[in-house]
């Protein structure tokens, strides 16, 4: 689904909207009552009150069902907006991997209170009117993300990953962050790591369930979003800074990955 705004907030009962209407986007949901079930990776998963549910953008969620008394608060964030708030490379890798494997996370009592407050604040910011609304939502989302990663940290460290693969993966992410402004080919990074491109592709899929190209695009888009948010640079200048062959190709790249053109992003 293509979002009209970079963020949307809903309550299931009050708004009469169900989260499955936004499959394919980034959904964060706090289950308040009743239950929700869905199939993920061929397995049935159930969310009950006090569960935090996260659907990543390309998660293969199917057969979503709700109990009659189901209620939840949830918000949706566009890819462009989301790119600005993740922690450093290692957390990004482990976090994406963990959430992809565990879309439902039961919260302890103290964690639930934190998430309740975060969701309440998020709804107030996303639905309110403020002269600097986009900025306050950005800061509120950053606080939410830090609380969320802090809560998830009690389980993320238990991930059992191949040490050699994890080492290569984290080095790959460090190199991408350093060089994505000028190099966006898988072969460049495999050469830097002194491994073959097929092996790098295998490592990325094994550790994160995402391709090497996906990670290169992810960090490239972080750079693009940062520069597009800076009015001192024209779109043509940004294209040059990121070593795209032409501004037209740059616009095509942004449109392909973010769903909107650079000019539309700046509106």
C-alpha positions as CSV (number, residue, x, y, z in Angstrom):
1,X,0.0,0.0,0.0
2,X,1.2,3.5,-0.9
3,X,0.8,5.9,2.0
4,X,-0.5,9.4,1.5
5,X,1.4,10.6,4.6
6,X,4.7,9.4,6.0
7,X,3.0,8.2,9.1
8,X,-0.6,7.2,10.2
9,X,-2.0,6.2,13.6
10,X,-5.1,4.2,14.3
11,X,-7.1,2.6,17.0
12,X,-8.9,-0.5,15.8
13,X,-12.2,0.0,17.5
14,X,-12.3,3.8,17.4
15,X,-11.4,4.1,13.8
16,X,-12.8,0.9,12.4
17,X,-9.6,0.1,10.6
18,X,-7.7,-3.2,10.8
19,X,-3.9,-3.5,10.5
20,X,-4.1,-6.0,7.6
21,X,-5.2,-3.1,5.4
22,X,-1.6,-2.0,5.6
23,X,0.2,-5.2,4.7
24,X,3.4,-4.5,2.9
25,X,4.2,-1.4,5.0
26,X,6.0,-1.1,8.3
27,X,3.4,-1.7,11.0
28,X,3.9,-1.4,14.8
29,X,1.0,-2.6,16.9
30,X,0.2,-2.9,20.6
31,X,-2.5,-5.5,21.3
32,X,-4.9,-4.2,24.0
33,X,-7.6,-6.8,24.1
34,X,-8.8,-10.0,22.4
35,X,-6.4,-11.6,20.0
36,X,-5.0,-11.5,16.4
37,X,-3.6,-14.4,14.5
38,X,-1.7,-14.7,11.2
39,X,0.5,-17.1,9.3
40,X,4.2,-16.2,9.1
41,X,6.8,-18.4,7.4
42,X,4.2,-21.2,7.3
43,X,3.5,-21.0,11.0
44,X,0.5,-19.7,12.8
45,X,1.4,-16.8,15.2
46,X,-1.0,-15.4,17.9
47,X,-0.8,-12.0,19.5
48,X,-2.6,-11.5,22.8
49,X,-3.0,-8.5,25.1
50,X,0.4,-7.1,26.0
51,X,2.1,-8.2,22.8
52,X,4.0,-5.9,20.6
53,X,3.6,-6.8,16.9
54,X,5.9,-5.6,14.1
55,X,5.3,-6.3,10.5
56,X,8.3,-5.4,8.3
57,X,7.7,-4.1,4.9
58,X,8.4,-7.3,3.0
59,X,7.1,-9.7,5.6
60,X,5.0,-12.5,4.1
61,X,2.0,-12.1,6.4
62,X,-1.0,-14.2,5.5
63,X,-4.5,-15.2,6.7
64,X,-4.8,-12.5,9.3
65,X,-7.8,-13.1,11.7
66,X,-9.1,-11.3,14.7
67,X,-11.3,-12.2,17.7
68,X,-14.5,-10.3,18.1
69,X,-13.1,-8.4,21.0
70,X,-9.8,-7.5,19.4
71,X,-8.6,-4.0,20.0
72,X,-5.2,-2.5,19.3
73,X,-3.3,0.7,18.7
74,X,-1.1,0.7,15.7
75,X,0.9,3.1,13.5
76,X,2.4,2.9,10.0
77,X,5.6,4.5,8.9
78,X,6.8,5.1,5.3
79,X,10.1,3.6,4.3
80,X,11.6,7.1,3.8
81,X,10.6,8.3,7.2
82,X,11.7,5.1,8.9
83,X,15.2,5.2,7.5
84,X,16.2,8.0,9.8
85,X,15.9,6.3,13.1
86,X,17.8,3.0,13.4
87,X,20.9,2.5,15.6
88,X,24.4,1.5,14.5
89,X,25.2,-1.3,12.1
90,X,25.3,-4.2,14.5
91,X,21.9,-3.3,16.1
92,X,20.4,-2.8,12.7
93,X,21.5,-6.3,11.5
94,X,20.5,-8.1,14.7
95,X,17.3,-6.2,15.1
96,X,16.1,-6.7,11.6
97,X,17.0,-10.4,11.9
98,X,15.2,-10.9,15.2
99,X,12.0,-9.1,14.2
100,X,11.9,-11.0,10.9
101,X,12.0,-14.2,12.9
102,X,9.7,-13.0,15.8
103,X,7.0,-10.6,14.6
104,X,5.2,-11.0,17.9
105,X,7.0,-10.0,21.1
106,X,5.2,-10.6,24.5
107,X,6.0,-7.8,26.9
108,X,6.7,-8.0,30.6
109,X,4.6,-5.8,32.9
110,X,7.2,-3.0,33.1
111,X,7.9,-3.1,29.3
112,X,4.2,-3.0,28.6
113,X,3.9,0.2,30.6
114,X,6.7,1.8,28.6
115,X,5.1,0.8,25.3
116,X,1.6,2.0,26.4
117,X,3.1,5.4,27.1
118,X,5.1,5.4,23.9
119,X,2.0,4.5,21.8
120,X,-0.1,7.1,23.6
121,X,2.5,9.8,22.9
122,X,2.9,8.6,19.3
123,X,-0.8,8.9,18.7
124,X,-1.0,12.3,20.2
125,X,1.9,13.5,18.1
126,X,0.8,11.9,14.8
127,X,-2.8,13.1,15.2
128,X,-2.2,16.5,16.6
129,X,-1.7,19.9,15.0
130,X,1.7,21.4,15.6
131,X,3.6,24.1,13.6
132,X,6.6,21.7,13.6
133,X,4.6,18.4,13.6
134,X,6.9,16.4,11.3
135,X,9.8,17.3,13.6
136,X,8.0,16.4,16.8
137,X,6.9,13.1,15.3
138,X,10.5,12.4,14.2
139,X,11.7,12.9,17.8
140,X,8.8,10.9,19.3
141,X,9.6,8.0,16.9
142,X,13.2,8.1,17.8
143,X,12.3,7.8,21.5
144,X,10.0,4.9,20.7
145,X,12.7,3.1,18.7
146,X,15.2,3.4,21.5
147,X,12.7,2.1,24.0
148,X,11.8,-0.7,21.6
149,X,15.4,-1.8,21.0
150,X,16.1,-1.6,24.7
151,X,13.2,-4.0,25.4
152,X,14.2,-6.3,22.5
153,X,17.8,-6.4,23.7
154,X,16.9,-9.0,26.4
155,X,16.2,-11.5,23.6
156,X,18.3,-10.3,20.6
157,X,21.6,-11.3,22.2
158,X,20.3,-14.9,22.2
159,X,20.4,-15.1,18.5
160,X,22.6,-18.0,17.4
161,X,24.5,-16.8,14.3
162,X,27.5,-18.4,12.6
163,X,30.5,-16.5,13.9
164,X,32.4,-16.3,10.6
165,X,29.2,-15.2,8.7
166,X,28.3,-12.7,11.4
167,X,31.8,-11.2,11.3
168,X,31.7,-10.8,7.5
169,X,28.2,-9.4,7.6
170,X,29.0,-6.7,10.2
171,X,32.2,-5.8,8.3
172,X,30.1,-5.6,5.1
173,X,27.6,-3.2,6.8
174,X,30.5,-1.0,8.1
175,X,31.9,-0.8,4.6
176,X,28.6,0.0,3.0
177,X,28.1,2.9,5.5
178,X,31.5,4.2,4.6
179,X,31.4,3.7,0.8
180,X,27.7,3.7,-0.3
181,X,27.9,7.3,-1.5
182,X,30.2,6.3,-4.3
183,X,30.0,2.5,-4.7
184,X,26.8,0.5,-4.9
185,X,27.8,-2.8,-6.5
186,X,28.0,-6.1,-4.5
187,X,31.4,-7.0,-6.2
188,X,33.0,-3.8,-4.8
189,X,32.2,-5.0,-1.2
190,X,33.1,-8.6,-1.7
191,X,36.5,-7.5,-3.1
192,X,37.0,-5.3,-0.1
193,X,36.2,-8.3,2.2
194,X,38.4,-10.7,0.1
195,X,35.5,-13.0,-0.4
196,X,33.5,-14.0,-3.5
197,X,30.2,-12.2,-4.4
198,X,28.2,-15.4,-4.2
199,X,29.5,-16.0,-0.6
200,X,28.7,-12.4,0.4
201,X,25.1,-13.0,-1.0
202,X,24.9,-16.2,1.0
203,X,26.1,-14.5,4.2
204,X,23.6,-11.7,4.0
205,X,20.7,-14.1,3.4
206,X,21.8,-16.4,6.2
207,X,22.3,-13.6,8.8
208,X,19.6,-11.2,7.9
209,X,17.2,-12.8,5.3
210,X,17.9,-9.7,3.1
211,X,20.1,-9.5,0.1
212,X,23.4,-7.6,-0.1
213,X,21.8,-5.3,-2.6
214,X,19.0,-4.6,-0.1
215,X,21.5,-3.5,2.5
216,X,23.4,-1.3,0.0
217,X,20.1,0.3,-1.0
218,X,19.1,0.7,2.7
219,X,22.2,2.7,3.6
220,X,22.2,4.6,0.3
221,X,18.7,5.7,1.0
222,X,19.7,6.9,4.5
223,X,22.2,9.2,2.8
224,X,19.6,10.3,0.3
225,X,17.0,11.1,2.9
226,X,19.5,13.1,5.0
227,X,20.6,15.1,1.9
228,X,17.0,15.7,0.7
229,X,16.1,17.0,4.1
230,X,18.9,19.6,3.7
231,X,17.5,22.5,1.6
232,X,21.1,23.8,0.9
233,X,21.5,21.1,-1.7
234,X,19.6,20.9,-5.0
235,X,18.5,17.6,-6.4
236,X,21.2,17.8,-9.1
237,X,23.9,18.5,-6.4
238,X,22.7,15.5,-4.4
239,X,22.9,13.3,-7.5
240,X,26.5,14.5,-8.0
241,X,27.5,14.0,-4.3
242,X,26.2,10.4,-4.5
243,X,28.0,9.7,-7.8
244,X,24.9,8.9,-9.8
245,X,25.5,9.2,-13.5
246,X,22.7,11.7,-14.1
247,X,20.0,13.5,-12.1
248,X,17.5,11.5,-14.1
249,X,19.0,8.2,-13.0
250,X,19.1,9.5,-9.4
251,X,15.4,10.3,-9.5
252,X,14.6,6.9,-11.0
253,X,16.6,5.2,-8.1
254,X,14.7,7.2,-5.5
255,X,11.3,6.6,-7.1
256,X,12.1,2.8,-7.3
257,X,13.1,2.4,-3.7
258,X,11.0,5.0,-1.9
259,X,7.9,5.1,-4.1
260,X,8.1,8.9,-4.6
261,X,10.4,11.1,-6.6
262,X,13.0,13.4,-4.9
263,X,10.9,16.4,-5.7
264,X,7.8,14.8,-4.2
265,X,9.8,13.9,-1.1
266,X,10.6,17.6,-0.6
267,X,7.0,18.8,-0.8
